[in-house]
């Protein structure tokens, strides 16, 4: 994408993977704008954002609530995206434990 303004695009292709979307923003204001643009454009095409599965992960300490479509998006300290744990601290022990467990499971199955 060239910018955070999704409204510039009129043709959408390959929506079959649209359920795995990550928005990366520099600050709270930019994230709010991007999320609202995504919500509006999605609705134009008959799509909706599942608020139960939508999360905010940030390393900014003073980050206010993000409200999208009248609902507050849950703030989390970690998130599993496409099978990988995403965290901002450098503690990767939890992810390594999962990977080791999956490797042993594959070995013994």
N, C-alpha and C positions, 0 to 999 in steps of 0.2 A: 504494500500500500504506500502511496505517496504522502498521505497526510492522515491525521486523525479524523478528518471530516468525511465520514462514510457516505454522506448525502451526495457527494460529487459523482458517485458511481451509479450507473443506471442498469448495467447488465451484470447479473450474478450467475456464475457458472459453478458446477460441482458443489452444490449445497449438501450433498450426502454426508459430508464430514463437518457440517456446521455446528455440531453439538460439542466440539472441542475448540473453544475460542479462548485465547489469552489476550488481554489488553495490557500493554506495558506503557506506563506513563511516567513522566518526570516528576509530577506533583499531583496533589489532590484535585486541583481545578481541571487539569488536563484529563485525568481519569474520569471525572464526572462528565465532561464534555464528550469523551469517546464513548462512554457507556450509554449516555442518552442518545447519541447519534446511532449507535448500534441498535438500541431499542426501537427507535423511530423507523429506521430502514427495515428492520426485521418485521415490524408490524405491517409495513406497506406490502410485504410479500407474504403475509399471512403466517409469519413465524412469531413465536413468543419465547421469551427468556425464562427458563425454569429457575425461579428465585430460590428454591430449596437447594439447588446445586450450585448456585452462584456464590462465590467467595471473594474476599479481598485479602491479599497477602502483601504486607508492606514492611519496609524497614524504617519507615519514618515514624518517630515516636509520637508526634502530635498530629495524628491523622484523624480527622473527624468522620462522622458517619457518612456513608455514601448511600444516598436514597435514589432508587431507580423505580420508576413507575409507582411511586407511593410506598414502596417497601424498603426497609433498611437492609443492606447487604451485610451478611455476617463477616466479621473480621476473624482471621485465623492466623496461627503461628507457623503452620505447615500445611501443605496441600499436595495431594497425589494427583499428578497430571500425566496421562497416558502411561500409567504404571510406574512413574518415577516420582520420588519424594522431592518436593521443592521447599527449601527453607532458606532463610537469610543468614542464620548463624552457621558456623563451620562444623557443627556437630553432625556427622554423617553416620554415626554408629547405628542409628535406627535403620537407615537405608541399607547399610552393609549387612545387618542381621537378616533383613528380608531377602536380599540377594543371595546370601549364603544358604538360607533356608530353601529358596527356590532351586538353587543348584543341587543341594542334597536330594530334594524331592525328585528332580529330573533324573539324578543318578540312580536312585533306588526304584523308580517306577518302571 
